[in-house]
Structures are given as structure tokens and as C-alpha cells.
Amino acid sequence: MDLETMQGSEGRFSEYLDGLASVIGHADRAAPLRDYCVGLLMPVERKSVEPMAAITAPERTGAQHQSLLHFVGQAPWSDQQVLAKVGEMVLPEMERHGPIEAWVIDDTGFPKKGRHSVGVARQYCGELGKQDNCQVAVSLSLASAHASLPVAYRLYLPRDWIEDKGRRRKCGVPDEIGFKTKPEIALDHLRSACEAGLPPGAVLMDSGYGNDGELRRGTSALGLSYVAAILGKTLIWRPGKEPPARHAQPPKRGRRHQPNVVSVKELAFSLPAEAWHTITWREGTAEPLRSRFARLRVCAANRRAVTDPEWLLIEWPEDEREPTKYWLATLPENIAFDRLIDLAKLRWRIERDYHDLKQEIGLGHFEGRGWRGFHHHATLCIAAYGFLISERTAIPSSGPRAAALLAPAHLPKGYKPRGAAAARAAHR
């Protein structure tokens, strides 16, 4: 990036921060807001409060540390208002390159030691690919073919946290926060996005969410279409067999007396060879991404209600012994086959979000234990990431994107990290 472009980016960054400051509350929060976001975009290894204080105010690190710590951990500004402002400023820039096509539901985990950081429990952590001590947050992102932006983000609290009044009080969990499953949190995100009038898109879910019938029904009740990954054991009415009328009793849990019900995996094995088509959905880094797919109209068989017909999409790569992925989709009956696959595969953008948010912005670097600090840090990370998205056309395709926007910075001479940062340094 040349000097003129960098100076232009710095000017736009200042305007962007002015927009965020307009919803942050007290005017004295504008300075720590700017410094915190600058720290998140700086090319430093750790984006926790202490090293960011040292790099943004090297001549008064102690005072800066206290200022940033109070701003992120205690100041009562609204995460929802800041995220809404980020969307207001960034989504139009995204739409300049193409319309919003999807709303992507997902979650991400943060490995944590101990039991006192808010929400930490032994649960599945996607970052580790296994059960371990971690925190998990549920998010909603809006995605186009060009980019994606998180617009809602909330920590999942396991039931034992909800029932532990002592830990709740120490971590500042609001009294109104009760137990909700991850799909229930996701549905809350969808409701809020609808109420805010965000640009519509098909709701994309992995099987952890898509297999939840209540979430699928809730999504449809909001007037939204979905492309929901499901498990191979998901039951549908056998194609060609008439499902019962809507007022009839839905199928019971067992299948002994339901000869017209079949799992999607069983159905996939029964399809004729001509049902399968090899389709390319986008260009990969090395070669085009393609696989073998089949689709057909089906009715899901669930215990609550008889559903309208929807698309069942199945992926079965030629080098695999059995199908690898299944989706149910309430997209129009006349949608093109390749377009249906495009939307199902657009979930890959959320992986890019989380990679950049964690690797470049420091989403997982917050070292506090409280509810407010956890969410404030994530909101500011999303705000910093939103600016990167809005600047994407001015950023080189190679090299760290955050480092290209701001002048290089260095920790002050003689700086020695304390706390968790010091412990990591001692073990190297």
C-alpha cells in the first residue's frame, strides 16, 4: 500500500471511529474507544489490555492500562448499539460489491483454564475439535459473495452457570439472563435482525443448528428461508408416498409403524445413478471446488407437525463410500441446482470471519472474567474487523490486512508483560 492510500485509510478510520463514538455514550469514552480499536489493528502478538496499553501510550502505560481496562470491563455502553452502528456503516460498503445473500448462524469456542471466567465449562470446542474447558459464543453474520460481517454475538451459558448465583454475581451476569440453548440464542439473533430491518438473506446453519426442528420452524415463522445442514439419520416422508394431512397425528418417535418414513441417508443410497450430478460451486485457491450432488423435494417427518415440501440436497463425493453432507432448504421450487449449492456452500465465509477475528484482531485474547468485558471486547473486535471489510478493496491481497492500515508501532523499551502475558513469555 502506498503512502497516499495509507493516509486515506487513516482518514477513513478516524471517520469510522467518530461514527462509533456517536453511540458509545459519554464523550470521555471516545479516546479509549479509539485506542482500543487501534490496539486491535496493530501488528502485535497479543491483543489483551496490557500490551495494547503499552503500544498505544508508551509514555504512560500504567494510566492507559487502567483507562482501557475500565472501558472494556466496566463502562456501561451498549454492545447492541455499537454493533448496529458497525452494520450501518459497513453493510452498504459490502453491498457495493453485491447483495447480501445469506444470514449465517454459527458459534466459536475459546479454550480456557480454570472455572471462573464467565461461561467456561467442559464442552465441545471447535477450535480444538474436541470436548475441553472453553467458552462458546453464538453469532449471526450477514454474508455476500464478497464478504461477511458478524451482526450479533452472545456468550452461551451452560445450565450449571445459570444456577450458580455466586459465580453469576462475581462475573456480573445480568439478572435477566436465563438458560437458553444455542439454537434458542440463534433464534433470538434472527428475531433481532428482522426487527432491525437488516438486508434479508437465506439463513444458513450447520448440523448443530440445522438439525433442531424448533429453530427451523422458528426461522420459517419469521418469514425467512433457510439452508440447514442435517444429520443422515434425519427422517423424511418417503418420496412418492403422500404425507398425512396437516391435522393428522405426526409420526411417533419410533419407526416400527411408519413404513413411509425413511432417513435421508437411506434415501441417498436408494437414488438411481442419473440423480447424481457433478457441479462446481466456486474457484478454490488451487483448483475449482466441485463435488457430486443430488436434490429432490421432500417433507420432513417430525413429531410436532407435518411440514411443507422443501429441498433435500445431498453431497456424495465420488471418492467417498457414503454421502458426506445433507441439507434441507426452503428455497423456491424453481431455484437452479447450482444456485442451491452456492448458498449451501456460502457458510465457508464464517470460517474466514473467525480466522481473521482470532488471528488478526485478537477475538480470543481477552483475559478478564466478566460478562460485560467478554462482550465489549468481542464487539470492539467486530468493529475493527468491520473497518477492514470496508477497506478491503484498498488492501493488498497478500500479507496481514490489519498491519497495512496503520503505521508500524513498537512496544516501549524495557516493557515487561505481567500476568498471563508474562507467564506465556516465561514458558518460551
ChimeraX attribute file (.defattr): number of C-alpha atoms within 10 A of each C-alpha:
attribute: neighborCount
match mode: 1-to-1
recipient: residues
	/A:1	11
	/A:2	7
	/A:3	8
	/A:4	9
	/A:5	14
	/A:6	17
	/A:7	15
	/A:8	13
	/A:9	20
	/A:10	15
	/A:11	11
	/A:12	15
	/A:13	22
	/A:14	13
	/A:15	12
	/A:16	21
	/A:17	20
	/A:18	15
	/A:19	16
	/A:20	23
	/A:21	20
	/A:22	14
	/A:23	19
	/A:24	21
	/A:25	14
	/A:26	12
	/A:27	10
	/A:28	11
	/A:29	17
	/A:30	19
	/A:31	14
	/A:32	20
	/A:33	20
	/A:34	20
	/A:35	19
	/A:36	26
	/A:37	22
	/A:38	19
	/A:39	25
	/A:40	27
	/A:41	25
	/A:42	24
	/A:43	20
	/A:44	19
	/A:45	13
	/A:46	20
	/A:47	26
	/A:48	23
	/A:49	23
	/A:50	23
	/A:51	24
	/A:52	27
	/A:53	27
	/A:54	23
	/A:55	21
	/A:56	23
	/A:57	17
	/A:58	17
	/A:59	12
	/A:60	11
	/A:61	19
	/A:62	13
	/A:63	13
	/A:64	22
	/A:65	20
	/A:66	13
	/A:67	19
	/A:68	23
	/A:69	20
	/A:70	15
	/A:71	22
	/A:72	25
	/A:73	20
	/A:74	15
	/A:75	17
	/A:76	14
	/A:77	17
	/A:78	16
	/A:79	21
	/A:80	17
	/A:81	15
	/A:82	23
	/A:83	22
	/A:84	19
	/A:85	21
	/A:86	26
	/A:87	21
	/A:88	13
	/A:89	17
	/A:90	22
	/A:91	25
	/A:92	15
	/A:93	18
	/A:94	25
	/A:95	17
	/A:96	9
	/A:97	13
	/A:98	14
	/A:99	17
	/A:100	22
	/A:101	19
	/A:102	25
	/A:103	30
	/A:104	28
	/A:105	26
	/A:106	22
	/A:107	22
	/A:108	18
	/A:109	23
	/A:110	19
	/A:111	20
	/A:112	18
	/A:113	11
	/A:114	9
	/A:115	14
	/A:116	16
	/A:117	20
	/A:118	25
	/A:119	29
	/A:120	25
	/A:121	23
	/A:122	16
	/A:123	16
	/A:124	18
	/A:125	19
	/A:126	16
	/A:127	12
	/A:128	12
	/A:129	9
	/A:130	11
	/A:131	13
	/A:132	19
	/A:133	20
	/A:134	25
	/A:135	24
	/A:136	24
	/A:137	20
	/A:138	21
	/A:139	22
	/A:140	26
	/A:141	22
	/A:142	28
	/A:143	27
	/A:144	21
	/A:145	17
	/A:146	15
	/A:147	21
	/A:148	26
	/A:149	25
	/A:150	24
	/A:151	26
	/A:152	23
	/A:153	23
	/A:154	21
	/A:155	21
	/A:156	21
	/A:157	22
	/A:158	20
	/A:159	13
	/A:160	12
	/A:161	19
	/A:162	17
	/A:163	12
	/A:164	10
	/A:165	13
	/A:166	10
	/A:167	19
	/A:168	20
	/A:169	12
	/A:170	14
	/A:171	20
	/A:172	16
	/A:173	20
	/A:174	11
	/A:175	10
	/A:176	6
	/A:177	10
	/A:178	13
	/A:179	16
	/A:180	15
	/A:181	13
	/A:182	23
	/A:183	22
	/A:184	17
	/A:185	21
	/A:186	26
	/A:187	21
	/A:188	16
	/A:189	21
	/A:190	23
	/A:191	14
	/A:192	15
	/A:193	19
	/A:194	15
	/A:195	9
	/A:196	10
	/A:197	8
	/A:198	17
	/A:199	16
	/A:200	17
	/A:201	19
	/A:202	23
	/A:203	28
	/A:204	28
	/A:205	25
	/A:206	20
	/A:207	16
	/A:208	15
	/A:209	23
	/A:210	24
	/A:211	21
	/A:212	14
	/A:213	16
	/A:214	15
	/A:215	20
	/A:216	24
	/A:217	14
	/A:218	16
	/A:219	19
	/A:220	14
	/A:221	10
	/A:222	12
	/A:223	10
	/A:224	19
	/A:225	21
	/A:226	26
	/A:227	30
	/A:228	27
	/A:229	23
	/A:230	22
	/A:231	18
	/A:232	20
	/A:233	12
	/A:234	17
	/A:235	20
	/A:236	20
	/A:237	25
	/A:238	19
	/A:239	15
	/A:240	8
	/A:241	10
	/A:242	10
	/A:243	22
	/A:244	12
	/A:245	11
	/A:246	11
	/A:247	8
	/A:248	10
	/A:249	12
	/A:250	17
	/A:251	19
	/A:252	13
	/A:253	10
	/A:254	7
	/A:255	12
	/A:256	8
	/A:257	9
	/A:258	12
	/A:259	10
	/A:260	15
	/A:261	20
	/A:262	19
	/A:263	17
	/A:264	26
	/A:265	19
	/A:266	13
	/A:267	15
	/A:268	21
	/A:269	11
	/A:270	9
	/A:271	11
	/A:272	9
	/A:273	9
	/A:274	7
	/A:275	12
	/A:276	18
	/A:277	15
	/A:278	14
	/A:279	15
	/A:280	14
	/A:281	19
	/A:282	14
	/A:283	10
	/A:284	9
	/A:285	7
	/A:286	6
	/A:287	8
	/A:288	11
	/A:289	12
	/A:290	14
	/A:291	16
	/A:292	17
	/A:293	22
	/A:294	21
	/A:295	20
	/A:296	14
	/A:297	16
	/A:298	22
	/A:299	21
	/A:300	26
	/A:301	23
	/A:302	17
	/A:303	12
	/A:304	12
	/A:305	17
	/A:306	20
	/A:307	18
	/A:308	12
	/A:309	17
	/A:310	18
	/A:311	21
	/A:312	23
	/A:313	26
	/A:314	25
	/A:315	21
	/A:316	20
	/A:317	17
	/A:318	12
	/A:319	8
	/A:320	8
	/A:321	8
	/A:322	13
	/A:323	18
	/A:324	13
	/A:325	17
	/A:326	26
	/A:327	26
	/A:328	27
	/A:329	26
	/A:330	20
	/A:331	16
	/A:332	11
	/A:333	12
	/A:334	6
	/A:335	10
	/A:336	10
	/A:337	14
	/A:338	13
	/A:339	11
	/A:340	18
	/A:341	21
	/A:342	15
	/A:343	22
	/A:344	26
	/A:345	14
	/A:346	20
	/A:347	23
	/A:348	10
	/A:349	20
	/A:350	23
	/A:351	12
	/A:352	13
	/A:353	18
	/A:354	18
	/A:355	14
	/A:356	18
	/A:357	19
	/A:358	16
	/A:359	15
	/A:360	23
	/A:361	29
	/A:362	22
	/A:363	23
	/A:364	23
	/A:365	18
	/A:366	19
	/A:367	18
	/A:368	19
	/A:369	18
	/A:370	22
	/A:371	21
	/A:372	23
	/A:373	23
	/A:374	25
	/A:375	21
	/A:376	24
	/A:377	28
	/A:378	24
	/A:379	26
	/A:380	24
	/A:381	23
	/A:382	26
	/A:383	27
	/A:384	24
	/A:385	26
	/A:386	25
	/A:387	22
	/A:388	22
	/A:389	21
	/A:390	20
	/A:391	18
	/A:392	16
	/A:393	10
	/A:394	17
	/A:395	21
	/A:396	11
	/A:397	9
	/A:398	6
	/A:399	9
	/A:400	14
	/A:401	21
	/A:402	20
	/A:403	16
	/A:404	21
	/A:405	23
	/A:406	17
	/A:407	11
	/A:408	10
	/A:409	13
	/A:410	12
	/A:411	16
	/A:412	15
	/A:413	7
	/A:414	6
	/A:415	12
	/A:416	13
	/A:417	14
	/A:418	12
	/A:419	9
	/A:420	12
	/A:421	15
	/A:422	11
	/A:423	11
	/A:424	11
	/A:425	11
	/A:426	8
	/A:427	6
	/A:428	5
